């Protein structure tokens, strides 16, 4: 059996995160194009679920593994503070309806915060982390298992599950 290189294992984790980033950025774009409250609500619910799962993975598994290997507490602390702001916006959005006066504005501010956070992660944190000697294979296994658990518990079906359900009809 061939051993994967350290970079391949690192990129399996960061590529998974980048895919999550692409997914939520796509949802942000969909929201901008949505023309009715029902569509906007579906998009917001899906984005919130995706962001909550993603944040739990980063905060519980990925950030602790990275922090212990890179010498940049400021970068890691800022990322956690950005998560804190996002959690606050999500909490407020969950209490709102699409017909509420500032619903669209609240989601737009959430999107702007998340896009800023994604840019910093992908341009600063991930490159530093990928150069570290982390047990990437073990981390990847933990992340995959935890993500499956979190997605199974979520109330909003993933796009793949929606696609499968629509094909069964």
Residue pairs with C-beta under 8 A, 6 or more apart in sequence:
4 137
6 133
6 136
7 130
9 136
9 137
9 140
10 129
10 130
10 132
10 134
10 136
11 130
12 136
12 140
13 62
13 136
13 139
13 140
13 143
14 126
14 129
14 130
16 140
16 143
16 144
16 147
17 54
17 57
17 58
17 62
17 121
17 126
18 122
18 126
20 50
20 54
21 118
21 121
21 122
23 50
23 159
24 47
24 50
24 51
24 54
24 114
24 118
25 115
25 118
27 43
27 46
27 47
27 50
28 47
28 111
28 114
28 115
30 43
31 40
31 43
31 44
31 47
31 107
31 108
31 111
34 40
34 43
37 97
37 98
37 99
38 98
40 98
40 103
40 104
40 107
41 97
41 98
44 93
44 98
44 103
44 107
45 156
46 156
46 159
47 107
47 110
48 90
48 93
48 94
48 156
49 154
49 155
49 156
51 86
51 90
51 114
52 90
52 150
52 154
53 147
53 150
53 151
53 154
55 83
55 86
55 87
56 146
56 150
57 143
57 146
57 147
57 150
58 79
58 83
59 80
59 83
60 146
61 139
61 142
61 143
61 146
62 139
62 143
63 76
63 79
63 80
65 134
65 139
66 76
66 125
66 128
66 129
66 132
66 134
67 73
67 76
69 129
69 132
69 133
69 134
70 76
70 125
70 128
70 129
70 132
72 128
75 120
75 124
75 125
75 128
76 125
78 120
79 117
79 120
79 121
79 125
82 113
82 116
82 117
82 120
83 117
85 113
86 110
86 113
86 114
86 117
89 106
89 109
89 110
89 113
90 110
92 106
93 103
93 106
93 107
93 110
96 102
96 103
96 106
97 103
151 158
157 165
